[in-house]
Amino acid sequence: MSDAIAAARLVRVREAMARRGVGALLLAAPHHATFATGARRVQLAGSGGSVPWAVVRTTGAPVVFTTDPDGAGACVVEPLAWDRERTFARIAALLADLPGTVACDVHAPALAAALGRELVDAAPVLADAVAPRTRAELDAVAAALAAARDGVRRACAAAAPGRRAADLVAAFAGAMPAAGAGFPTGEPLVWRSGVRLAPDVPFARDDVVALETGVWRAGHAGVAGDTVVVGGAPPDRRAWSAALCAVAKACRAGATAADVAAAATAAGAGAFGLLAHGLGVGVEPPFVELDAPEDAPLRAGTVLVLAPVAGAFRATRALVVTDGAPHWLEPAP
């Protein structure tokens, strides 16, 4: 991630903090902390994701608890204590004379007790700061999407009778160096006719196999998915394309995840897992489920990866939410 992008994001975060009267952000979720500080993820050992490793105050450089100073960017580095109570005490010292509300992105009653002050949800502040992405941020996400798409194409080309899901994953990994990608965003997802496959299950001829996986590139995440018929002709994409367009039309600023899910249902689309999700420095909110959508509104500037299913065909395509028609961030797969 460039220093300019990180600096611009910190300004947006602090502007959002000021609007909501927040004096400090305590961040444990990797994509939140990376977005706000520019530092690489460092998970506090044994914390289970419940101990913040990044502290953003209204002034001064962000503070990160890490053993990786090279990945801290312009942040102030605090050594890891490997002890929750010592970390809580250090965070309390950092906030001792700080006015305003303290917002945290994890439920942490023990931390609130250690600080002696109430913690509020950081989600509204982060949502205000994340959505208005700059052109440089969108270009970085688009480059990561292209890297992920190249890998998925190579993986789908490797699907053959007798091959396994693990072979597709290996083929995907083989494409990463040429695409300038860093490392995978998580465990790849492989389905056969809608059923999640274990890595060692072999394919048979004419199996309909859907793959989704992603990469990090230059501090941003890209996710791509597609479907292949093992040993057969390319699958028919027309029904999926129609469903995709119907879902995309619902992705306008002010619409809700429930509106997006309703558009998919009206178009006869299904979902394996999430129907859509946000994308930036990682896989981010909103997370749109077909059967249990939320009422939170979409914000202009949000990057959404859409993944409707038509029959057994599933693929992804990313767009940017606007006040009007959505803007596609990548070509159709």
N, C-alpha and C positions, 0 to 999 in steps of 0.2 A: 504494500500500500504506500502511495506517495506521501511525503510530508505535507504537501499542500492539501491533499484530500483529508488527512487526519486533522490538520489545523482548522479547516473549514467546518468539519463535523463538530469539533469541540466548541466552536463559536455557536453553532446551532443548538447544541445541547445546553449551553449556558443561557442562551436566549429563552429556550423552553423552560429551564429551571426558574428564570426570573419571572416569566409569565405566571407561574404557578406557586411562587413564593417558596421554592425549594432551595435550601442552602447547601445541600450535599446529596450526591447520589452514591449509593453503595451497590456495587454490581458484582454478581456471581455468574450469571449466564454468560457463556463465552461470546456469543454474538453481540450482546449488549456491551460488555466490557471492551471488546475490540472496537466496536463502532465508536464508543465515546472517548476512548483513550488512544487508539491506534496501536496498542500493545498486543503482542501475540498472546494467545490463551495460555494461562498457567493455572491448572486446577490445584487448589490446596489439598494436599494429601489427606485422605480420610474425611474430607468435609462433606462428601456426598452432594456437592453442589450447593450447600447451605451457608458457606462462609464466603463473604465477598472478598475478592482479590483485587478490586479496583475501587478507588475512591476519587470522585470528582467533586471539587469544591468550587465556589463561585470565583475564586481567584487562585492564581498559582498553577503550577503544572499538576496534572492528575498524578495520583500515587498508585503504584501497583506493587503487590507483594509477589516477588518472583525470584527464582534462581537463575533467570535468563536475562541479564541486563542488556544483551545485544538485541533482544526482541522487545525492549521497552520503549523504543522510540524516544520521544521528548518527555517521557514521564519521569517522575522521581521514583527511584527503586527502593523498596523496603525489603529487607531479607525475610524469607519465610521463617516463621517461628515453629512450624510443624506442631503447633499446639493451639487449639481453638481459643482458650481463655486468654493466652498471651496476644493472639491476633486481635481479639475483641478489645483488649485493653489498649493496644496501639491505635486501633481505629477510634476509640473513645478519646485518646489524647489528640488525634488529628482534628477532631470535631469539637474540642472542649469549649472554645470561645466562638464557635460559629453560630450566627443567628439563623433563623429560618427552619423550615421543616426538613427532616432527613427522610429521603425516599430510598427504598430498597427493592430489588427485583426478586427477592426470595422471601418466603415466610420464615422469619428468624426471631422467635420470641426471646431466646437466650441472648441474642445480640441486642435487642431492645432493652432488656434488663441491664445488660452491661453498660449500655450507653446512658441509661436513666432517662430516656426520652422515647416518645412514640415514633414508630416507623410507618410511613405511608407507602402505598404502592407506586413503584417507579414507572409502571407501564404507561400512564398518560403522558408523562414527560418524554419518555423515549419515543412514543408514537408521534408526538409533535415534532421531534427532532429528526426522525428517520425519514419520513415521507418526502419532504421536498428535496429530492436528490438532484445533484448537479449533473451537468453533461459529462464531466470527468468520471463521476461515479457510475453513471449509466453505461459509459463506454467500457469501464472496467468490468462491470457485470456482463455486458455483451460479449467481451472477450472470453470470460470464464464460461459462459454458455456455449460459445463456439468450441472451446476445448472439450467440454463435456460431450457435445454432439459428435465431434470427431471420434471420441472414444466409444460412444454407443454404436456408431456405424461400424466400427471395427469389430465390436463385440457381436453385433447381430450377424456380421459376415462369417463369424466363427461358429455359428449354430449349425450343427449337422447331426444326423442320427448317431447315437452313441456318445456324443459330447455331453458335458454336464454344465450346470450353472457356473461351477468354479472355472471352467474353461472360458466362458464368456467374460467373467470378471478378470481373468488373466489377460485376455485380449484387450480389454478396456485399459488395463494398467499399462500395456505395451504402447498405447497411443499417447500416454501422458507426457513423456519427455519431449517429443516433437511439437506438442501443443503448448509447451511452456508451462504446464500445470504443475502444481506443487504436490498435493497429496489428496487422497479421497475424502469427501465430506462425511462419509459414514459407510455403513454396510450396504452393498448394492441390493436392490430388490429385484427378484426374478419370480415371475408367475407363469404357470402353464394353465391356460383356460381359466384364469381367475384364481388359481390355488397357488399359494406361496410355496416355492420349491426349496428344499435343502440343497446345499452346494454340491453334494455327490450324487444327485438323482440324474440318471441318463435321459437324454431326449430320444423320442422315436420319430420316425418320418411323419410329417404332417402335423406334429405338435404345434400349437399356437403359443408362442413364448413371448412374454412382455418383459422388458428389462428397464430399470431406471437406476441411475447412479449419478454421481457428481464429483466435482473436483474443486479445490481452491486454487486460484491463480492470482498472483499479485494482491493478495489480501481480500479477494472477493470470491464468492461461491458461484458455481454454475451447475445446474442440474438438467439432465436430459433423459428422456425415455422414448422407447419405440417398441414395435412389435414385429416379429418375424415368424414365418411359417417354415418349420425345419424341413429342409430338403425340398421345399415346394416353391410355387410362384409367389411373388410379393403379395401381401394381403391387400384387400380392397379398403381404401382409406375414406371413401366417400361419406359413409354414415358418420364416421368420427369427425371428419372435417365440418359437416353440418352441425354436429353437436358442439364442436369447439367454437364455431362462430356464434351460436346461440348463447353459450356461456359468456363469451367475450363481450357481447353486447350489454350484458348485465354488469360488467366491471367498470362502473363509472363512479367518480367521487360522490360520496354521500350514500351510495347503495350499501347494503349490508351483505355479510356472508350468507345470510338467509336468502337474500335476493338472488345471489349467485347460485346457490343450491337449488332454488325454485326454478331458475332458468334451465338448469341441467335436467331436472326432473321433467319439465314440460317438453324438453327436446328428446326425451327417452334415453338420456345418458345415464350410465352408472359410474361407479368408482371402485377401484381397488385401493383401499386406504384413503388418502386425502384426495378430494376433488381439486383443490388448489392450495397453494401456500405462498408466503412471501419469500423474497430472496434479496440478499445483499452481501454482507460479510459472512453470512451463513444462511442456513434455512431458517426463516424468521416468521413471526406472525404477519398477517393473519393466517390461521390454519382453518381451512374450510372443509368441513365434513359434510357429506351428502345428507346424512340422517340426523345430525345434531349441530346445525349451523348456529353461529352466534349472531347477535344483533349489532355488534360494533361496526361503525361505518368504515368504508374504504376511504383512503385519503389519496388525493392527487399526488403523483410521484411515486407511489408504491409499485414495486415490481412484483408481479404475480406469475407464478408458474401454474398453468392450467393443465389438468390431467384427466379429462373425461374418458369414459370407456364406452365404446359402442360395440355390442356383441362381446367378443373376446379381444377386440382391438383396443389398445391403449397406447397413447403417446403423449408427449408434453410439448407445450409451446409457451414462451414467456412474453408478457406484455407489460406496459407501463400504464397504470391507471391515470386518467386525465379527467377534466371536467366534462369532456365530450366523448367522442369515440376513442376507444383504447388505441394505444400506439404499440405495435408489435416490436419486440426487441430482438427477435431472431426470425429467420425464414421458417416456413413450414417444414417439418421433418420429411 
